[in-house]
Amino acid sequence: MKIGISLSGGGARGIAHIGVLKALEENGIYPDVISGASAGAIIGTFYASGMTPDQIFQLVRKSSLLRLFTVGIPNRGISKLTYLRSLLEKNIASDTFEGLPKPLIVSISNLNTGQTEEIDKGLLYDVIVASASIPLVFQPVEIGGQVFVDGGLLNNMPMNRLRKKADFIIGVNVMPDIQIDSGSFESTFAVATRSFQLSVIANTRPNFKYCDVLIEPEKVHPFHVFQLSKYREICEIGYEKTLSLIPEIKEKIEASKVQGHV
């Protein structure tokens, strides 16, 4: 039976995915197919490349994370993800999806067509950078004459192709639907950030029905989308939340096997 895992976007909160994967592996659960958007696409790519959760955590720890915001020419976005691309080039040998040890599916948002696209073939690095390019914050990425931005904008938990490749699906949502106090909207940036989050939350919910298990580490919510310095705390939240669900996950996996999905 093939286990698929879909890792949602969520900025720095996406570091929780590392803890989720670590808890799963410690309990003998190894996802065979990975899909992701934005931060989930980044973590998912390193995992699909063969890195262990501990290795991914060490990469996050040792990387100059603030360099992800290397300033580019601010004509269509404030920054460009130059450092992210260099991180991918340095740590992943192949610039193709086909070169990864595990199947990977990444969502990106096409500004030309207004549609989401799920990519699982072809060149890798540009797609990952595009999937993480938050509108108005990071410059969009041009691929094949089309312009792409953050995958989470239209498809924050990509499921279409994952459902065809996996028999059992674990969804990990690090953008929990939680109400926020009015005092949080004191700046234009805070309002814009929350508005983007609501769009992401709205397109994530419909895919919950495809999850055999849904992991939502709610405690990541207080962390800002760019609060990368809190990587230890965020990773631990994902780890602890997943540990609490291990009995349920194992029970559902066994039930799925009994039902003939082998």
N, C-alpha and C positions, 0 to 999 in steps of 0.2 A: 504494500500500500504506500502510495506517495503522499507525503505530507507537504502541504504548501503553507507559506506564511506571507502575509501582506503587512508591510510596515508603513504606517502613515507618515505624512509630513508633520512638522511641528517645530521647526527651528531647533534650538538647543534642547528642547524636550525630547527630540529624536534620539538623544544619547541614551534614553531609557531602553531603546531597542537592544543595546548591547547587554544590559542586565537581563532582559527577557530571554535573549538567545543563550546566555550563560546558564540561567536557571533551567531552561529546557534541556540543554545538553547534559547538565549534571544529573538529570533524571532520565537519561536515555532517549530523549526525544530530539531527533535530528531532522530539521526541515530539508526536504529534497528540492523544492522549487521556491524561489523568492520573488516577490513583487514589491515595489516600493515607489513612493513619491517624495520628492524633495529630500528632507533629512533621512527619510526611510530608504530612499534610493541610494544615498551615500553609504549608509551602514549596510544595506543589503548588497551593494556592490562588493564591498570588502569581504563580506561573509561568503558571497558566491564565488569569490576569487580563491577561497580555500583558507582564509585567515580564521583563527579561532576567536571567540568573543574576547578572551584575555588579550590576544594580539591586537585586536581592534581597539580595545580600551587603552593599551599602551601607546598605540599610534595617536589616539586622541590626546593622551596625557603629554606625550613628547612633542606634538606638533605645536607650532606657534598659531594657535587657533585664531587669534585676532587678525592674523594676516589673511584670513579668508575675506576680509573686507578691504583688500588692496584697492586703492582708489584708481578708477579709470577716468576717461573723459566723460563727464556727467551730462551727455546729451540725451540719452534715453533711460538712464538709470544712474544712481549715485556711484555705484561701485561695480567692478567686475570680479568674477570669482577666479582670478588668476592663480591664487595659491591652491585652491581646490583642484584645479586641473593639474598643477605640478605634483600635488599629493597623489593623485590617481596615477600619473605617469611613473612616479617613483616606486609605487607599491603594488601596482598591478601590471603584470608583464604584457598582457595582450590588450590592444585597443579595439577588441571586438567582443560582442556578446558570445559568439560561438567559441571564443577562446577561454571562457570561464568554466571551471570545473562543475559548477551547478547552474541550472537554468535561471536566468534573471529576466524580469519584466519590469520596465520602468515607464511611468506615465509622464508625459510632457504636454503642455497646453499650446496649441497652435494659434497664434494671434491672427494669422491670415484667414483661416477657416472658422475660427471660433470653436473648434472641436478639440477634444482630448485625443491623444494618440498613445497607444501602449506599444512600446518598442521592445523587441526581444531578439533582434538580428541586426547585423551591421556594426558600424563604428560605435564605440562605447563612451569615450571620454566626453565628447560634446553633448551627448544625450544626458549624462549625469549632471553636467554643469547646467544645462538648460532646465532640468527638473528641479534644481535648487535655486533658480534665479527668480527670487521674489520680485514681483512687479514694483517699479518705482524705487526699489532698494538696489537691485542688481541689474546690470544691463542684460537684455535678452540675448539669445544665442541664435545665430542663423545657421540652419541646416538644410541643405538642398534647396536653397532659394526661399525657404519659409522661415518665419521668425517665431521662436518658441520661448516660453517662460515657465515658471514654476508648475510642476505637475499637479500640485495640490490645489491649484486654482479651480480646476475642473474635475479632477479625479484623484482624490487624496488617499484612497485605498484601492488601488487597481485590482480588479477581480476578473474581468472578462477573459483574459488569456490564462490566468491562474486557474480558473475553474475547469478549463479544458486539460490542464496538465497535472492537476492534483486531485486526489480522492478525498482528502481531509484537509480543511482549511482553518488555520489559526489567524485571526485578525488582531492586529495590535494598533490601537488608536491612542495617540499621545496628544490629541486635541479634544479633550473631554468637553462636553456641553455643560458648562457651569456658568451660572449667573454672576455678573460682576457689579460691584457697587458703583454708583454714579460718580463717586469721587475719583475713580480711576481714569476719567476722561478729561483731565485738565489740560492736555496738550493735543495739538492737531495730529501729531504722530500717533498718540494713544488711540484716538478715534479711528484713524486710518488702519492701524494694526487690528483693532477689534472688528472693523468692518470686513477686512480680509479674512479674519478668523471665522466670522459668521458664514461667509461664502464657502469656506473650506468645510466647516462643520455640516452645512446643509448638503453638500455633495458626498459627504462621508456616510451619513446615516443610511441611505438606501442600500449600501453594500453590506451592512451588518447582517442582513438576512442570509447572506452567502457564507457566513462564518459558522463553522461547527463549534468553535470556541472564540470568544471575544475577550481580549485582555485590554483593560483600560486603567492604566496607572494614574488615577485621579490626582494624586499628590504632586504631579509635575506641574499642575496648572499655575501655581503662584510664580513659577520661574518664567522670566521674560524670554521671548523667542530668540534673543541674541545673547542670553546669559550663559555663554559657553564656559565661563570660568567655574561654574557649579557642576562640572561634569561628574564628579564623584557622587554627589548627592543624587543627581538625576539618574545615573546608572543604577545606584542602589535601590531607588524607588521602583524601577522596572524589574529588578531582580526579586525584591521582596513581594511585589504584587504577583509575579508569576509563580513564585514558590507557593503562595497561598492557594493557587488554582491548580497545582499539579495533580492532586487526586481527581479533580473533575476532568482535567485534560486526558489523563490516562484512561479513565473510565469511558470517556466518549470515543477515544481511539479504539479501545477494545471492542466497544459496541459496534463501531463502524466496520471493524474486521469481521465480526460475527454476521453482519448484514450482507457480507459477500463482496465488499470493496477491496478485494485482494488482487 
